[in-house]
Amino acid sequence: MIPLIFYEIPSKLEGNYWSANTAKSRFILGYKGLPFRVEWVEYCDIAPRMKEIGARQNKLLDGRDGYTLPVLNDPNTGALITDSWEIAEYLEKTYPEKPIFPNQSKGLIRAFDAVVMNLLRTAFKFPMVRSTEIMNERGAEYFIATREEGFKEKFSEFSPEGPKRDEHWANLERMFNTSKEWYDEEKGKWLMGDVLSYADIIMASRLFWFERVLHDDEWEKIANWHGGRWAKLLVDVEKECREV
């Protein structure tokens, strides 16, 4: 089998990886045991590189169309896929061993993701600010400039210390409280009880992002919510997915 080509965003961190969106796809590749190689693409180079390989545009968080990562190129089939959800669907259909949508659960997982994502949208500017601290200089400068343009707001006003940051923390906690309600519906460590699914990978990918970009005391705060449940979920998913 020819290794798949996975397009990723680099950082200043050891190991490079940090992004939640790309982590979703890498976790699946690891879980299914599929060989792949990484091509690192700085934020400022995503658009020209994706145009060059023929990838399509996607929706940005601010509603505009633009080129995004992850993108997956499968030389075994000729497929070129943009968007983490579409990559998940493609990998499940093309490489069905070790399913990530078990028991016809795609609709359930999409509903869960929509609920959690809607809550995260009310707080994501805080970890977004922290993300620029671990980006390489070229990528950070481009990221800040394009987000200011997209959100029509100075980056310094995204999540300043004080009432706005406190609101972001409260919304993050609300997101995890709601996630806990979903997880508590079944016995076991996964959303579907004793069966790992893409829902757990989605949650772990966001946790991975927080762990990588937040300051140590900020990550510890999240890690300790609900008796350490979320830090343990990340460890469990990383173990199942060969730790990316």
Contacts in CASP RR format, 6 or more apart in sequence:
PFRMAT RR
TARGET T0000
AUTHOR 0000-0000-0000
METHOD contacts of the structure
MODEL  1
MIPLIFYEIPSKLEGNYWSANTAKSRFILGYKGLPFRVEWVEYCDIAPRM
KEIGARQNKLLDGRDGYTLPVLNDPNTGALITDSWEIAEYLEKTYPEKPI
FPNQSKGLIRAFDAVVMNLLRTAFKFPMVRSTEIMNERGAEYFIATREEG
FKEKFSEFSPEGPKRDEHWANLERMFNTSKEWYDEEKGKWLMGDVLSYAD
IIMASRLFWFERVLHDDEWEKIANWHGGRWAKLLVDVEKECREV
1 34 0 8 1.000
1 35 0 8 1.000
1 76 0 8 1.000
2 75 0 8 1.000
2 76 0 8 1.000
3 35 0 8 1.000
3 36 0 8 1.000
3 37 0 8 1.000
3 75 0 8 1.000
4 29 0 8 1.000
4 34 0 8 1.000
4 35 0 8 1.000
4 36 0 8 1.000
4 37 0 8 1.000
4 72 0 8 1.000
4 73 0 8 1.000
4 74 0 8 1.000
4 75 0 8 1.000
4 76 0 8 1.000
5 36 0 8 1.000
5 37 0 8 1.000
5 39 0 8 1.000
5 72 0 8 1.000
5 73 0 8 1.000
5 74 0 8 1.000
5 75 0 8 1.000
6 22 0 8 1.000
6 25 0 8 1.000
6 26 0 8 1.000
6 29 0 8 1.000
6 36 0 8 1.000
6 37 0 8 1.000
6 38 0 8 1.000
6 39 0 8 1.000
6 70 0 8 1.000
6 71 0 8 1.000
6 72 0 8 1.000
6 73 0 8 1.000
7 38 0 8 1.000
7 39 0 8 1.000
7 41 0 8 1.000
7 49 0 8 1.000
7 50 0 8 1.000
7 69 0 8 1.000
7 70 0 8 1.000
7 71 0 8 1.000
7 72 0 8 1.000
7 73 0 8 1.000
8 16 0 8 1.000
8 17 0 8 1.000
8 19 0 8 1.000
8 22 0 8 1.000
8 26 0 8 1.000
8 38 0 8 1.000
8 39 0 8 1.000
8 40 0 8 1.000
8 41 0 8 1.000
8 69 0 8 1.000
8 70 0 8 1.000
9 18 0 8 1.000
9 19 0 8 1.000
9 22 0 8 1.000
9 40 0 8 1.000
9 41 0 8 1.000
9 42 0 8 1.000
9 43 0 8 1.000
9 46 0 8 1.000
9 69 0 8 1.000
10 16 0 8 1.000
10 40 0 8 1.000
10 41 0 8 1.000
10 42 0 8 1.000
10 136 0 8 1.000
11 17 0 8 1.000
11 18 0 8 1.000
11 134 0 8 1.000
11 135 0 8 1.000
11 136 0 8 1.000
11 212 0 8 1.000
12 134 0 8 1.000
12 135 0 8 1.000
12 136 0 8 1.000
13 134 0 8 1.000
13 212 0 8 1.000
16 40 0 8 1.000
17 23 0 8 1.000
17 26 0 8 1.000
17 208 0 8 1.000
17 212 0 8 1.000
17 244 0 8 1.000
18 131 0 8 1.000
18 134 0 8 1.000
18 208 0 8 1.000
18 209 0 8 1.000
18 212 0 8 1.000
18 213 0 8 1.000
19 69 0 8 1.000
19 209 0 8 1.000
20 205 0 8 1.000
20 206 0 8 1.000
20 208 0 8 1.000
20 209 0 8 1.000
21 68 0 8 1.000
21 69 0 8 1.000
21 70 0 8 1.000
21 84 0 8 1.000
21 205 0 8 1.000
22 69 0 8 1.000
22 70 0 8 1.000
22 84 0 8 1.000
23 204 0 8 1.000
23 205 0 8 1.000
23 208 0 8 1.000
23 209 0 8 1.000
23 244 0 8 1.000
24 70 0 8 1.000
24 84 0 8 1.000
24 87 0 8 1.000
24 88 0 8 1.000
24 198 0 8 1.000
24 201 0 8 1.000
24 202 0 8 1.000
24 205 0 8 1.000
25 70 0 8 1.000
25 72 0 8 1.000
25 84 0 8 1.000
25 87 0 8 1.000
25 88 0 8 1.000
25 91 0 8 1.000
26 70 0 8 1.000
26 241 0 8 1.000
26 244 0 8 1.000
27 201 0 8 1.000
27 204 0 8 1.000
27 205 0 8 1.000
27 237 0 8 1.000
27 238 0 8 1.000
27 241 0 8 1.000
27 244 0 8 1.000
28 87 0 8 1.000
28 88 0 8 1.000
28 91 0 8 1.000
28 100 0 8 1.000
28 198 0 8 1.000
28 201 0 8 1.000
28 241 0 8 1.000
29 36 0 8 1.000
29 91 0 8 1.000
30 241 0 8 1.000
30 242 0 8 1.000
30 244 0 8 1.000
31 98 0 8 1.000
31 100 0 8 1.000
31 196 0 8 1.000
31 201 0 8 1.000
31 240 0 8 1.000
31 241 0 8 1.000
31 242 0 8 1.000
32 91 0 8 1.000
32 95 0 8 1.000
32 97 0 8 1.000
32 98 0 8 1.000
32 100 0 8 1.000
33 98 0 8 1.000
33 242 0 8 1.000
34 91 0 8 1.000
34 95 0 8 1.000
41 49 0 8 1.000
41 69 0 8 1.000
42 136 0 8 1.000
42 138 0 8 1.000
42 139 0 8 1.000
42 142 0 8 1.000
43 135 0 8 1.000
43 138 0 8 1.000
43 139 0 8 1.000
43 140 0 8 1.000
43 142 0 8 1.000
43 143 0 8 1.000
43 146 0 8 1.000
44 138 0 8 1.000
44 139 0 8 1.000
44 141 0 8 1.000
44 142 0 8 1.000
46 67 0 8 1.000
46 68 0 8 1.000
46 69 0 8 1.000
47 66 0 8 1.000
47 67 0 8 1.000
50 67 0 8 1.000
50 71 0 8 1.000
50 82 0 8 1.000
51 67 0 8 1.000
53 71 0 8 1.000
53 73 0 8 1.000
53 80 0 8 1.000
54 80 0 8 1.000
55 67 0 8 1.000
55 71 0 8 1.000
55 80 0 8 1.000
55 82 0 8 1.000
56 82 0 8 1.000
57 65 0 8 1.000
57 66 0 8 1.000
57 67 0 8 1.000
57 68 0 8 1.000
57 82 0 8 1.000
58 65 0 8 1.000
58 66 0 8 1.000
58 67 0 8 1.000
58 68 0 8 1.000
58 82 0 8 1.000
58 83 0 8 1.000
59 65 0 8 1.000
59 66 0 8 1.000
60 66 0 8 1.000
60 68 0 8 1.000
60 150 0 8 1.000
61 121 0 8 1.000
61 124 0 8 1.000
62 147 0 8 1.000
62 150 0 8 1.000
62 151 0 8 1.000
64 150 0 8 1.000
68 82 0 8 1.000
68 83 0 8 1.000
70 82 0 8 1.000
70 83 0 8 1.000
70 84 0 8 1.000
70 87 0 8 1.000
71 80 0 8 1.000
71 81 0 8 1.000
71 82 0 8 1.000
72 79 0 8 1.000
72 80 0 8 1.000
72 81 0 8 1.000
72 87 0 8 1.000
72 90 0 8 1.000
72 91 0 8 1.000
73 79 0 8 1.000
73 80 0 8 1.000
74 80 0 8 1.000
74 81 0 8 1.000
74 90 0 8 1.000
74 94 0 8 1.000
77 94 0 8 1.000
79 90 0 8 1.000
79 94 0 8 1.000
81 87 0 8 1.000
81 90 0 8 1.000
85 110 0 8 1.000
85 113 0 8 1.000
88 100 0 8 1.000
88 101 0 8 1.000
88 198 0 8 1.000
89 106 0 8 1.000
91 100 0 8 1.000
92 99 0 8 1.000
92 100 0 8 1.000
92 101 0 8 1.000
100 196 0 8 1.000
100 197 0 8 1.000
100 198 0 8 1.000
100 201 0 8 1.000
101 109 0 8 1.000
101 197 0 8 1.000
101 198 0 8 1.000
102 192 0 8 1.000
102 195 0 8 1.000
102 197 0 8 1.000
103 192 0 8 1.000
103 195 0 8 1.000
105 192 0 8 1.000
105 197 0 8 1.000
105 199 0 8 1.000
108 199 0 8 1.000
109 191 0 8 1.000
109 197 0 8 1.000
109 198 0 8 1.000
109 199 0 8 1.000
109 202 0 8 1.000
112 182 0 8 1.000
112 191 0 8 1.000
112 199 0 8 1.000
112 202 0 8 1.000
113 199 0 8 1.000
113 202 0 8 1.000
115 178 0 8 1.000
115 182 0 8 1.000
116 175 0 8 1.000
116 178 0 8 1.000
116 179 0 8 1.000
116 202 0 8 1.000
116 203 0 8 1.000
116 206 0 8 1.000
119 171 0 8 1.000
119 174 0 8 1.000
119 175 0 8 1.000
119 178 0 8 1.000
120 172 0 8 1.000
120 175 0 8 1.000
120 206 0 8 1.000
122 168 0 8 1.000
122 171 0 8 1.000
123 167 0 8 1.000
123 168 0 8 1.000
123 169 0 8 1.000
123 171 0 8 1.000
123 172 0 8 1.000
123 175 0 8 1.000
125 158 0 8 1.000
125 159 0 8 1.000
125 168 0 8 1.000
126 158 0 8 1.000
126 159 0 8 1.000
126 165 0 8 1.000
126 168 0 8 1.000
126 169 0 8 1.000
126 172 0 8 1.000
127 209 0 8 1.000
127 210 0 8 1.000
127 213 0 8 1.000
127 214 0 8 1.000
128 147 0 8 1.000
128 158 0 8 1.000
128 159 0 8 1.000
129 155 0 8 1.000
129 158 0 8 1.000
129 159 0 8 1.000
130 213 0 8 1.000
130 214 0 8 1.000
130 215 0 8 1.000
130 218 0 8 1.000
131 143 0 8 1.000
131 209 0 8 1.000
131 213 0 8 1.000
132 140 0 8 1.000
132 143 0 8 1.000
132 144 0 8 1.000
132 155 0 8 1.000
133 140 0 8 1.000
133 213 0 8 1.000
134 212 0 8 1.000
134 213 0 8 1.000
135 143 0 8 1.000
144 155 0 8 1.000
147 155 0 8 1.000
147 158 0 8 1.000
148 154 0 8 1.000
148 155 0 8 1.000
151 158 0 8 1.000
157 164 0 8 1.000
159 165 0 8 1.000
159 168 0 8 1.000
172 222 0 8 1.000
173 225 0 8 1.000
176 222 0 8 1.000
176 225 0 8 1.000
176 226 0 8 1.000
176 230 0 8 1.000
179 203 0 8 1.000
180 226 0 8 1.000
180 229 0 8 1.000
182 191 0 8 1.000
183 191 0 8 1.000
183 229 0 8 1.000
186 192 0 8 1.000
186 193 0 8 1.000
187 193 0 8 1.000
187 194 0 8 1.000
188 194 0 8 1.000
189 232 0 8 1.000
189 233 0 8 1.000
189 236 0 8 1.000
190 196 0 8 1.000
190 197 0 8 1.000
190 199 0 8 1.000
190 200 0 8 1.000
191 197 0 8 1.000
191 199 0 8 1.000
191 200 0 8 1.000
191 203 0 8 1.000
192 199 0 8 1.000
196 237 0 8 1.000
196 240 0 8 1.000
200 233 0 8 1.000
200 236 0 8 1.000
200 237 0 8 1.000
201 237 0 8 1.000
201 241 0 8 1.000
203 230 0 8 1.000
203 233 0 8 1.000
203 237 0 8 1.000
204 233 0 8 1.000
204 234 0 8 1.000
204 236 0 8 1.000
204 237 0 8 1.000
204 238 0 8 1.000
204 241 0 8 1.000
207 222 0 8 1.000
207 230 0 8 1.000
207 231 0 8 1.000
207 233 0 8 1.000
207 234 0 8 1.000
208 234 0 8 1.000
208 238 0 8 1.000
210 218 0 8 1.000
210 219 0 8 1.000
210 222 0 8 1.000
211 219 0 8 1.000
211 223 0 8 1.000
211 234 0 8 1.000
214 222 0 8 1.000
222 230 0 8 1.000
222 231 0 8 1.000
223 230 0 8 1.000
223 231 0 8 1.000
224 231 0 8 1.000
238 244 0 8 1.000
END
